[in-house]
């Protein structure tokens, strides 16, 4: 008998799909204006996340080269 342990990835993926379908049903029941507002909010959140990541990964300014002369 083929048995999988509880919490394995395929089971988790299935429940994520069920949750996504539930969100889609609730959003459709709420109306098109609510769906537009939700999508706009998600786009703003994604833009904020990208902006925060870009500010966090800024490269430091390169140090000035020191010119040394032989004595």
Buried (B, 14 or more C-beta within 10 A) or exposed (E): EEEEEEEEEEEEEEEEEEEEEEEEEEBEEEEEEEEEEEEEEEEEEEEEEEEEEEEEEEEEEEEEEEEEEEE
